[in-house]
Amino acid sequence: MERKKLSAMLKELRNLAEEMDGEETSRSLIKHFNNFLSIAKKEGFVEDDGLFAEADAKTTASEIFVDAGLLSKYITAGEVTREYEVTVESDKIEEMEHKVRIKELEIEGKRLAQEEAALAMEAEELERKAEEIRKKRIEIKIEK
């Protein structure tokens, strides 16, 4: 498969992932991302250096959004570049960059919320274990 075609498919996958709720998982998105990654490695567009990993069943739409975008950019960066003069209104570029930054911040916020929830669960588990240990100490003192 050509670099441009694979990159275009990854961009489309990224667009589809963007339309979903960031926390959702989709077997179809995961399957297609893994297929595209496999093709990129097979074609030699990506070295198997651990930079890109396959998505698993827990991979969210937000993660697919980021990974597909990065993989697309990585694949096209390896292409021979041609110089073209393009005139684009700077307002449009700034608006696009602003939207990308907002999306990145939303993704980071969601990631931090997930980490916070996991830490809260871990803290609850540790508190429960500590309570069990306190009860055992009381039982031991009562037996003496």
C-alpha positions in Angstrom: 0.0 0.0 0.0 1.3 3.5 -0.8 2.2 5.8 2.0 -0.3 8.5 1.0 -3.1 6.0 0.8 -2.3 4.5 4.2 -1.9 7.9 5.7 -5.3 9.0 4.3 -6.9 5.9 5.8 -5.4 6.7 9.2 -6.6 10.2 9.0 -10.1 9.0 8.3 -9.8 6.6 11.2 -8.8 9.5 13.3 -11.8 11.5 12.1 -14.1 8.6 13.0 -12.5 8.3 16.5 -13.0 12.0 17.0 -16.7 11.7 16.4 -17.0 9.2 19.3 -17.1 10.0 23.0 -13.4 9.9 24.0 -14.0 7.2 26.6 -15.8 4.8 24.3 -14.1 1.7 22.9 -14.8 0.4 19.5 -13.7 -3.0 18.2 -13.9 -1.7 14.7 -11.6 1.2 15.4 -9.2 -1.0 17.3 -9.2 -3.7 14.5 -8.6 -1.1 11.8 -5.8 0.7 13.7 -4.0 -2.6 14.3 -4.4 -3.6 10.6 -3.0 -0.2 9.5 -0.1 -0.5 12.0 0.6 -4.0 10.7 0.7 -2.8 7.1 2.9 0.1 8.0 5.4 -2.3 9.7 5.2 -4.8 6.8 5.8 -2.1 4.2 8.8 -0.8 6.2 7.1 2.6 6.9 7.5 2.0 10.6 10.3 0.3 12.4 9.3 -2.1 15.1 11.1 -0.1 17.8 8.2 0.1 20.2 7.2 3.6 19.2 3.8 2.4 18.1 1.9 -0.3 19.9 -1.2 -2.3 18.9 -4.4 -1.2 20.4 -6.1 -3.6 22.9 -9.7 -4.1 24.0 -9.4 -1.2 26.5 -8.1 1.3 24.0 -10.5 4.3 23.9 -11.6 6.4 21.0 -9.4 9.3 22.3 -6.3 7.1 22.3 -7.1 5.9 18.7 -7.6 9.5 17.7 -4.1 10.4 19.0 -2.3 7.2 17.8 -3.8 7.3 14.3 -2.9 10.9 13.9 0.7 10.3 15.1 1.1 7.2 12.9 -0.2 9.1 9.9 2.2 11.9 10.5 5.1 9.5 11.0 4.3 7.6 7.8 4.1 10.8 5.7 7.3 12.2 7.3 9.3 9.4 5.8 8.0 10.4 2.3 10.2 12.3 -0.1 9.1 15.8 0.2 8.3 18.1 -2.7 8.3 21.8 -2.3 5.1 23.7 -3.1 4.3 27.3 -2.4 1.0 27.5 -0.6 -0.8 30.5 0.6 -3.2 30.0 3.5 -4.9 32.6 5.6 -3.1 32.7 8.9 -6.4 33.0 10.8 -7.4 29.6 9.5 -4.1 28.1 10.6 -4.3 29.6 14.0 -7.9 28.5 14.4 -6.9 24.9 13.4 -4.0 24.9 15.8 -6.2 26.2 18.6 -8.7 23.4 18.0 -6.0 20.8 18.0 -4.6 22.2 21.3 -8.1 22.2 22.8 -8.5 18.5 21.8 -5.1 17.6 23.2 -6.0 19.3 26.5 -9.4 17.5 26.6 -7.6 14.2 26.0 -5.0 15.0 28.7 -7.8 16.0 31.1 -9.6 12.7 30.5 -6.4 10.7 31.0 -5.7 12.5 34.3 -9.3 11.8 35.4 -8.7 8.1 34.7 -5.5 8.1 36.7 -7.2 10.0 39.6 -10.0 7.4 39.6 -7.6 4.6 39.6 -5.6 6.1 42.5 -8.8 6.7 44.5 -9.7 3.0 44.1 -6.3 2.0 45.1 -6.5 4.3 48.2 -9.8 2.7 49.1 -8.4 -0.8 48.8 -5.4 0.2 51.0 -7.7 1.7 53.6 -9.8 -1.5 53.6 -6.7 -3.6 54.2 -5.5 -1.3 57.0 -8.9 -1.6 58.7 -8.6 -5.4 58.4 -5.2 -5.3 60.1 -6.6 -3.0 62.9 -9.4 -5.5 63.5 -6.9 -8.4 63.7 -4.8 -6.5 66.2 -7.9 -5.9 68.4 -8.8 -9.6 68.2 -5.2 -10.6 69.2 -5.3 -8.2 72.2 -8.7 -9.6 73.3 -7.3 -13.2 73.1 -4.4 -12.3 75.4 
